[in-house]
Amino acid sequence: MSKSELSNIIKSPYSELIKLKIGLLVRATMPEILELELISETEAKKLTESDYSKMIFDMNYPVLKIVDEDLSILDNRSIGDYTRYYAEPHYFKNARYLISSEWYDRNHEDYIRWLKRKVKID
């Protein structure tokens, strides 16, 4: 996806974005947001914190997880006996991150609000 395509998604009316499945919206936007460095380092760090992810998105796990290079991707993806993160790591600054796969309808509005407020596309 190009930066202009991402920009078009973010600038889409709320009424259009809410029609998309939340998992599809996250998978279409978050990798590009990270790789194009469209959020601040502070915001990326906050997204690795359970309390912030719960407060902003009502998520049960941090939105982002820094990849521990000493562990396999499967071990990085897992919390307990369950995989909670998508398999493909994405670069942001000098680290690789995994994106939570635990998105539900209750997170949809919060994600759209965050997308429009925190992502600096221009």
Secondary structure, 3 states (H helix, E strand, C coil): CCHHHHHHHHHCCHHHHCCCCHHHHHHHHHHHHHHCCCCCHHHHHHCCCHHHHHHHHCCCCCCEEECCCCCCHHHHHEECCEECECCCCEEECCEEEEEECCCCHHHHHHHHHHHHHHCCCC
